[in-house]
Amino acid sequence: MSDLLLTGGRVFDPSRATEHRADVLVRDGRIAEVAPELIGEGAERVDVTGYLVSPGFIDLHTHLREPGFEYKETIATGTQAAARGGFTTVCVMPNTNPPADTGATVEFVLRRAEQQAAVRVIPIGCITRGRAGKELAEFGDLASAGVCAVSDDGSPVADAELMRRALEYSKGFDLPAIEHLEDLVEANGGVMHEGWVSTRLGLRGVPAAAEDAAVLRNIALAELPGGRLHLAHVSTRRSVEAIRQAKRAGLAISSEVTPHHLTLTHETVLGANGGFPYETADRVNPPLRTPDDLDACLDGLLDGTLGAIATDHAPHADIEKLVEFDLAPSGISGLETAFGLLMTLVHSGRIPLSLLLTRLTSDPVRLLSLDRRPGLRGLGTLEKGAPADLVILDPGRDWIVEPEQFASRGRNTPLRGRLLTGQVMATVSRGLLVWSHEAFRSPRGESSRQKSNA
């Protein structure tokens, strides 16, 4: 493995909440030194003047679809998409075929990742066998195989007693239980947020109460055994407030929010942002909510109630989305657009870039204790000895979303044709340059995009 020296960039380290001009030296896949004007004898030199260098992004909620749904996505294509989006570690959900409810399936994912993945893959195991919600999976078997958490994501654990036991076992095996927040009875087969837009379009709505009820139930269960509960893709004001109160009460609860629930509302389904009504790329679960819910989620992100940003990357084949809105599967292909979409919040002054990067790097690691895994001490930071996972960013670069150019097999994005400002220019995973934009590879003069606003 050759050494690498990144020179002349603005370096942001969330572990110190600092940004300064420095060089970054990588040796043997680890951060060797971060300091001005390093020599790096024998290292390959890469000029990153005018760019921002950060730890690679960590995604706690990715669907790679393999095994079983390779026509939607594979570990190879999904991790290539992750690299293009600046993500160097992805935690992959178990709703595959077969589901990751045994150590054998988890080991398959890890073997395939070792052979084909562009970035680090950490599996999440199932809470219940077959994700059927009837009996618990073997948490010990899953833990031994290498999962970082358990979840039936896509399907809530409806049986409250079973979920209580899952939380008890999650504590014993030090595996956070990640819960999909949806009361299926209250959701009643809805396909978008219940509100004035759903009424106008004649689509069955999902009330915010379907999520709120699930959040309150799971908080109450977490209080009984004191297990580790992580709440996925939070999207409503009442959910944010309930989590805020639970955290103030000292409960071991963490949560995440997606880029689309921070930036898009249910009016997108009506054709806002330059789209058309009924576009199935806008169908996602939980659905896009109201501007008030969006504001509450952003407030929760700012004050730490929502501790991380996770993409919920959910790719689907084109043929699955080219149907009526009611029949389309839910999901957005989000890895490659996450940074650019989130930068709309930075450029509008709603969130500092430094906090945004922290919620994408060191905070996700902390929430699931990923740095306790072998070889991952310092993950999400630029500490000496940390894994050399880096992303090189141009916060001021304009680009247009063209799904046809995605590395992902999923082209299902509501951002088609949208101009975004802020782009990933290159990604280093475990000390290797695994992706770079053609503009980064081209000869260039001094960059005019040096304002990082960190």
C-alpha positions as CSV (number, residue, x, y, z in Angstrom):
1,M,0.0,0.0,0.0
2,S,1.6,3.3,-1.1
3,D,1.7,6.3,1.2
4,L,-0.4,9.4,0.3
5,L,0.2,13.1,1.1
6,L,-2.6,15.6,0.6
7,T,-1.2,19.0,0.4
8,G,-2.5,22.6,0.7
9,G,-6.1,21.9,1.7
10,R,-8.3,23.3,4.4
11,V,-8.6,20.4,6.9
12,F,-11.6,19.9,9.2
13,D,-11.4,17.5,12.1
14,P,-14.7,17.0,14.0
15,S,-12.9,15.5,17.0
16,R,-11.4,19.0,17.6
17,A,-14.1,21.1,15.8
18,T,-11.3,22.8,14.0
19,E,-10.6,23.9,10.4
20,H,-7.1,25.0,9.3
21,R,-4.8,24.8,6.4
22,A,-2.7,21.7,6.6
23,D,-1.3,18.7,4.9
24,V,-2.5,15.1,5.6
25,L,0.0,12.2,5.5
26,V,-1.4,8.7,5.2
27,R,0.8,5.6,5.9
28,D,-0.3,2.0,5.8
29,G,-4.0,3.0,5.6
30,R,-3.8,5.2,8.7
31,I,-3.6,8.9,9.4
32,A,0.1,9.4,10.2
33,E,0.2,13.2,10.7
34,V,-1.8,16.3,10.1
35,A,0.3,19.5,10.0
36,P,1.4,22.3,7.8
37,E,4.1,21.7,5.1
38,L,4.7,18.0,5.6
39,I,7.5,16.3,3.7
40,G,6.0,12.9,3.3
41,E,9.1,11.3,1.9
42,G,8.2,8.6,-0.7
43,A,4.5,9.4,-0.5
44,E,2.3,10.1,-3.5
45,R,1.6,13.8,-3.4
46,V,-1.9,15.1,-4.3
47,D,-2.5,18.8,-4.4
48,V,-5.9,19.7,-2.7
49,T,-5.4,23.4,-2.6
50,G,-8.7,25.2,-2.6
51,Y,-10.6,22.2,-1.3
52,L,-11.9,21.1,2.1
53,V,-10.6,17.8,3.5
54,S,-12.8,16.0,6.0
55,P,-13.1,12.5,7.5
56,G,-15.1,10.3,5.2
57,F,-18.9,10.3,5.8
58,I,-20.5,7.5,7.8
59,D,-24.0,6.3,6.8
60,L,-25.9,4.4,9.5
61,H,-28.7,3.5,7.1
62,T,-28.0,2.1,3.7
63,H,-29.8,-0.5,1.6
64,L,-27.4,-2.4,-0.7
65,R,-30.0,-5.1,-1.6
66,E,-27.6,-8.0,-1.9
67,P,-28.2,-10.9,-1.5
68,G,-31.5,-11.4,-3.4
69,F,-32.3,-8.1,-5.1
70,E,-29.2,-7.5,-7.2
71,Y,-31.4,-6.1,-10.0
72,K,-31.9,-3.1,-7.7
73,E,-28.4,-2.7,-6.3
74,T,-25.3,-4.8,-5.5
75,I,-22.6,-4.4,-2.9
76,A,-20.2,-3.4,-5.7
77,T,-22.5,-0.7,-7.3
78,G,-23.8,0.6,-4.0
79,T,-20.4,1.1,-2.5
80,Q,-19.2,2.8,-5.7
81,A,-22.2,5.2,-5.2
82,A,-21.1,5.6,-1.6
83,A,-17.6,6.6,-2.7
84,R,-19.0,9.1,-5.1
85,G,-21.1,10.6,-2.4
86,G,-18.1,10.9,0.0
87,F,-19.2,7.9,2.3
88,T,-16.4,5.7,3.4
89,T,-18.4,3.5,5.8
90,V,-21.9,2.3,5.2
91,C,-24.0,0.3,7.7
92,V,-26.2,-2.0,5.6
93,M,-29.8,-2.9,6.4
94,P,-30.8,-6.6,6.5
95,N,-34.0,-6.5,4.4
96,T,-32.4,-8.7,1.7
97,N,-33.4,-12.2,0.5
98,P,-32.6,-14.1,2.6
99,P,-32.7,-11.6,5.3
100,A,-29.6,-11.1,7.4
101,D,-31.1,-13.0,10.4
102,T,-28.2,-15.6,10.7
103,G,-24.5,-15.4,11.1
104,A,-24.1,-17.2,7.7
105,T,-25.9,-14.4,5.8
106,V,-23.9,-11.8,7.6
107,E,-20.7,-13.6,6.7
108,F,-21.7,-13.7,3.1
109,V,-22.2,-10.0,3.0
110,L,-18.8,-9.4,4.6
111,R,-17.1,-11.8,2.2
112,R,-18.7,-10.1,-0.8
113,A,-17.8,-6.7,0.6
114,E,-14.1,-7.8,1.0
115,Q,-14.1,-8.9,-2.6
116,Q,-16.0,-6.1,-4.3
117,A,-16.7,-3.1,-2.0
118,A,-15.2,0.3,-2.7
119,V,-15.7,1.4,0.9
120,R,-16.1,-0.2,4.3
121,V,-19.3,-2.2,4.8
122,I,-20.7,-3.0,8.3
123,P,-23.8,-5.3,8.4
124,I,-26.9,-4.8,10.5
125,G,-28.7,-8.0,11.5
126,C,-32.4,-8.6,11.9
127,I,-34.3,-8.2,15.1
128,T,-36.7,-11.1,14.3
129,R,-36.3,-14.2,12.2
130,G,-37.2,-13.5,8.6
131,R,-38.1,-9.9,9.7
132,A,-41.5,-11.5,10.3
133,G,-42.0,-10.0,13.8
134,K,-42.8,-13.4,15.4
135,E,-39.6,-14.5,17.2
136,L,-36.3,-13.0,18.0
137,A,-33.3,-13.8,15.8
138,E,-30.2,-15.2,17.5
139,F,-28.5,-12.0,18.6
140,G,-25.4,-13.9,19.8
141,D,-24.9,-15.5,16.4
142,L,-25.3,-12.2,14.7
143,A,-22.9,-10.4,17.1
144,S,-20.3,-13.1,16.6
145,A,-20.6,-12.7,12.8
146,G,-19.9,-8.9,13.0
147,V,-23.1,-6.9,13.0
148,C,-23.1,-3.5,14.5
149,A,-26.8,-3.3,15.4
150,V,-30.1,-5.2,14.8
151,S,-33.2,-3.9,12.9
152,D,-36.2,-5.1,10.9
153,D,-36.1,-1.9,9.0
154,G,-38.9,-1.5,6.5
155,S,-41.0,-3.4,8.9
156,P,-41.7,-2.2,12.5
157,V,-41.7,-4.8,15.3
158,A,-45.5,-4.5,16.0
159,D,-45.5,-6.9,19.0
160,A,-44.6,-4.6,22.0
161,E,-43.6,-7.5,24.2
162,L,-41.3,-8.9,21.5
163,M,-39.7,-5.4,21.1
164,R,-39.2,-5.1,24.8
165,R,-37.3,-8.4,24.8
166,A,-35.3,-7.3,21.8
167,L,-34.2,-4.2,23.8
168,E,-33.2,-6.4,26.8
169,Y,-31.1,-8.6,24.5
170,S,-29.6,-5.6,22.7
171,K,-28.2,-4.4,25.9
172,G,-26.7,-7.7,26.8
173,F,-25.0,-8.0,23.4
174,D,-24.2,-4.3,23.2
175,L,-26.1,-4.1,19.9
176,P,-28.4,-1.1,19.4
177,A,-31.9,-2.0,18.3
178,I,-32.8,0.2,15.3
179,E,-36.6,0.6,14.9
180,H,-38.6,1.5,11.9
181,L,-41.1,4.1,13.1
182,E,-44.5,3.3,11.7
183,D,-47.8,2.2,13.3
184,L,-49.1,0.1,10.4
185,V,-52.7,0.3,11.6
186,E,-52.6,4.0,11.7
187,A,-50.7,4.3,8.5
188,N,-53.6,2.3,6.8
189,G,-51.9,1.7,3.5
190,G,-51.2,5.4,2.9
191,V,-48.7,6.5,0.2
192,M,-47.8,10.0,1.2
193,H,-48.1,12.4,4.1
194,E,-51.8,13.1,5.0
195,G,-52.5,16.8,4.5
196,W,-53.7,19.3,2.0
197,V,-51.4,18.0,-0.8
198,S,-52.7,14.4,-0.5
199,T,-56.3,15.7,-0.5
200,R,-55.7,17.7,-3.6
201,L,-54.0,14.8,-5.4
202,G,-56.5,12.3,-4.3
203,L,-53.9,10.0,-2.7
204,R,-54.3,8.1,0.6
205,G,-52.4,9.8,3.3
206,V,-50.2,8.6,6.2
207,P,-50.9,10.8,9.2
208,A,-48.0,12.0,11.3
209,A,-49.6,10.2,14.2
210,A,-48.5,6.9,12.6
211,E,-44.9,7.8,13.3
212,D,-45.6,9.7,16.6
213,A,-47.3,6.7,18.1
214,A,-44.5,4.4,17.2
215,V,-41.9,6.8,18.7
216,L,-43.8,7.1,22.0
217,R,-44.3,3.3,22.3
218,N,-40.6,2.6,21.7
219,I,-39.5,5.3,24.1
220,A,-41.7,3.7,26.8
221,L,-40.3,0.3,26.1
222,A,-36.7,1.5,26.2
223,E,-37.4,2.9,29.7
224,L,-38.4,-0.5,31.1
225,P,-35.2,-2.6,30.4
226,G,-32.9,0.3,29.7
227,G,-31.9,-1.1,26.4
228,R,-30.1,0.7,23.5
229,L,-32.7,2.1,21.2
230,H,-32.0,3.9,17.9
231,L,-34.9,5.5,16.1
232,A,-34.6,5.5,12.3
233,H,-35.5,8.3,9.8
234,V,-37.4,10.6,12.2
235,S,-39.6,13.0,10.3
236,T,-42.3,14.7,12.4
237,R,-42.4,17.6,14.9
238,R,-44.0,15.5,17.7
239,S,-41.4,12.7,17.3
240,V,-38.6,15.2,17.6
241,E,-40.0,16.7,20.7
242,A,-40.7,13.2,22.3
243,I,-37.1,12.2,21.6
244,R,-35.8,15.5,23.1
245,Q,-37.7,14.9,26.3
246,A,-36.6,11.3,26.5
247,K,-32.9,12.3,26.1
248,R,-33.3,15.0,28.8
249,A,-34.7,12.2,31.1
250,G,-31.5,10.3,30.5
251,L,-32.7,7.4,28.4
252,A,-30.2,5.6,26.1
253,I,-31.9,6.7,22.9
254,S,-30.3,7.9,19.7
255,S,-31.9,8.9,16.4
256,E,-31.2,9.9,12.8
257,V,-32.7,12.1,10.1
258,T,-32.4,11.9,6.3
259,P,-31.2,14.6,3.9
260,H,-34.6,14.5,2.2
261,H,-36.5,15.0,5.4
262,L,-34.3,18.1,6.1
263,T,-34.8,19.7,2.7
264,L,-38.0,18.4,0.8
265,T,-41.6,18.7,1.8
266,H,-44.9,17.0,0.7
267,E,-45.3,19.8,-1.8
268,T,-42.6,18.0,-3.8
269,V,-45.3,15.4,-4.7
270,L,-47.4,18.2,-6.1
271,G,-44.6,19.2,-8.4
272,A,-42.7,21.8,-6.4
273,N,-39.0,22.2,-7.1
274,G,-39.5,22.0,-10.9
275,G,-41.0,18.5,-10.9
276,F,-44.3,17.1,-11.9
277,P,-47.2,15.8,-9.8
278,Y,-47.4,12.1,-8.9
279,E,-43.7,11.4,-9.7
280,T,-42.9,8.1,-8.0
281,A,-39.4,9.2,-7.2
282,D,-41.1,11.4,-4.5
283,R,-42.6,8.4,-2.8
284,V,-40.6,7.5,0.3
285,N,-41.3,5.9,3.7
286,P,-41.7,7.8,6.0
287,P,-43.3,10.3,3.5
288,L,-42.1,13.8,2.9
289,R,-43.7,15.9,5.5
290,T,-44.8,19.5,6.0
291,P,-42.5,22.6,6.2
292,D,-43.2,22.7,9.9
293,D,-42.0,19.2,10.4
294,L,-38.9,19.9,8.3
295,D,-38.1,22.9,10.5
296,A,-38.5,20.8,13.6
297,C,-36.2,18.1,12.2
298,L,-33.6,20.8,11.5
299,D,-33.9,22.2,15.0
300,G,-33.5,18.7,16.3
301,L,-30.3,18.3,14.3
302,L,-28.9,21.6,15.5
303,D,-29.5,20.9,19.2
304,G,-28.4,17.2,19.0
305,T,-31.8,15.7,19.6
306,L,-31.3,14.0,16.2
307,G,-27.7,12.9,16.5
308,A,-26.8,12.0,12.9
309,I,-27.7,12.3,9.3
310,A,-28.3,9.0,7.5
311,T,-29.3,8.6,3.8
312,D,-31.7,5.7,3.9
313,H,-30.3,5.0,0.4
314,A,-33.1,2.8,-1.1
315,P,-32.5,2.1,-4.7
316,H,-35.1,0.5,-7.0
317,A,-35.1,-0.7,-10.6
318,D,-36.6,1.8,-13.1
319,I,-39.3,-0.6,-14.0
320,E,-40.5,-0.7,-10.4
321,K,-40.9,3.1,-10.3
322,L,-42.5,3.4,-13.7
323,V,-46.0,2.7,-12.4
324,E,-48.8,4.6,-10.7
325,F,-47.9,6.4,-7.5
326,D,-50.0,4.0,-5.4
327,L,-48.1,1.0,-6.8
328,A,-44.6,2.2,-6.6
329,P,-42.2,1.0,-3.9
330,S,-41.0,3.6,-1.4
331,G,-37.4,4.8,-1.5
332,I,-34.9,7.4,-2.8
333,S,-31.4,6.7,-4.1
334,G,-29.6,9.1,-1.9
335,L,-25.9,8.4,-1.5
336,E,-24.6,10.4,-4.5
337,T,-26.8,13.5,-3.8
338,A,-26.6,13.7,0.0
339,F,-23.8,16.2,0.3
340,G,-25.0,18.5,-2.4
341,L,-28.6,18.5,-1.1
342,L,-27.5,19.1,2.5
343,M,-25.3,22.0,1.3
344,T,-28.5,23.9,0.5
345,L,-29.0,24.3,4.2
346,V,-25.4,25.6,4.6
347,H,-25.7,28.1,1.8
348,S,-29.0,29.4,3.1
349,G,-27.4,30.0,6.5
350,R,-29.6,27.4,8.3
351,I,-26.7,25.2,9.6
352,P,-22.9,25.7,9.9
353,L,-20.8,23.5,7.6
354,S,-18.8,22.4,10.6
355,L,-21.9,21.0,12.4
356,L,-23.1,19.4,9.2
357,L,-19.8,17.6,8.7
358,T,-19.8,16.5,12.4
359,R,-23.3,15.0,12.0
360,L,-22.0,13.0,9.0
361,T,-18.7,11.8,10.5
362,S,-17.9,11.5,14.2
363,D,-21.5,11.6,15.5
364,P,-22.7,8.5,13.6
365,V,-19.7,6.6,14.9
366,R,-20.5,7.6,18.4
367,L,-24.2,6.7,18.2
368,L,-23.5,3.1,17.3
369,S,-20.1,2.8,18.9
370,L,-18.5,1.9,15.6
371,D,-15.1,2.9,16.8
372,R,-15.1,0.0,19.3
373,R,-14.8,-2.5,16.5
374,P,-11.4,-4.0,15.8
375,G,-9.2,-1.6,13.8
376,L,-11.7,1.3,13.8
377,R,-10.4,3.4,16.7
378,G,-10.6,7.0,15.7
379,L,-13.1,6.3,12.9
380,G,-14.8,9.5,11.8
381,T,-11.9,11.7,12.8
382,L,-8.4,12.7,11.7
383,E,-6.7,11.6,14.9
384,K,-3.2,10.1,14.5
385,G,-3.7,6.3,13.9
386,A,-7.3,6.6,12.8
387,P,-8.4,4.8,9.6
388,A,-7.4,6.9,6.6
389,D,-10.9,7.5,5.3
390,L,-11.2,11.0,3.8
391,V,-13.4,13.0,1.6
392,I,-12.2,16.0,-0.5
393,L,-15.0,18.6,-0.9
394,D,-15.7,21.7,-3.0
395,P,-18.4,23.5,-1.1
396,G,-18.9,26.1,-3.8
397,R,-18.9,23.9,-6.9
398,D,-22.2,23.9,-8.9
399,W,-23.4,20.7,-10.5
400,I,-26.6,19.3,-12.0
401,V,-28.1,16.0,-10.8
402,E,-28.1,13.5,-13.7
403,P,-29.4,10.1,-12.5
404,E,-28.2,8.5,-15.7
405,Q,-24.6,9.2,-14.5
406,F,-25.1,7.5,-11.1
407,A,-22.9,4.6,-10.0
408,S,-25.9,3.2,-8.2
409,R,-28.4,1.0,-10.1
410,G,-31.1,3.0,-8.6
411,R,-32.0,6.2,-10.5
412,N,-35.0,7.0,-8.3
413,T,-34.3,10.5,-7.1
414,P,-36.6,13.6,-6.9
415,L,-33.6,15.8,-7.7
416,R,-33.3,15.0,-11.4
417,G,-32.2,18.1,-13.2
418,R,-31.7,20.1,-10.1
419,L,-28.8,22.5,-9.7
420,L,-26.9,21.9,-6.4
421,T,-23.9,23.8,-5.0
422,G,-21.4,21.7,-3.1
423,Q,-19.7,18.6,-4.6
424,V,-17.6,15.6,-3.5
425,M,-14.4,15.8,-5.5
426,A,-12.5,12.7,-4.3
427,T,-12.8,9.9,-1.7
428,V,-10.0,8.0,0.1
429,S,-11.0,4.7,1.7
430,R,-8.5,2.9,3.9
431,G,-5.7,4.9,2.5
432,L,-6.6,4.4,-1.2
433,L,-8.0,6.9,-3.6
434,V,-11.2,5.0,-4.6
435,W,-12.9,7.7,-6.6
436,S,-12.2,11.2,-8.0
437,H,-14.2,13.6,-10.1
438,E,-12.8,14.3,-13.6
439,A,-12.4,18.0,-12.6
440,F,-10.2,16.9,-9.7
441,R,-8.0,14.8,-11.9
442,S,-7.7,17.6,-14.5
443,P,-4.9,20.2,-14.4
444,R,-6.2,23.3,-12.7
445,G,-5.0,26.7,-11.5
446,E,-5.7,28.2,-8.1
447,S,-9.3,27.4,-7.1
448,S,-11.7,30.2,-6.5
449,R,-13.7,28.0,-4.1
450,Q,-11.9,28.3,-0.8
451,K,-14.8,29.5,1.4
452,S,-15.7,26.5,3.6
453,N,-17.9,28.4,6.1
454,A,-16.9,25.7,8.7
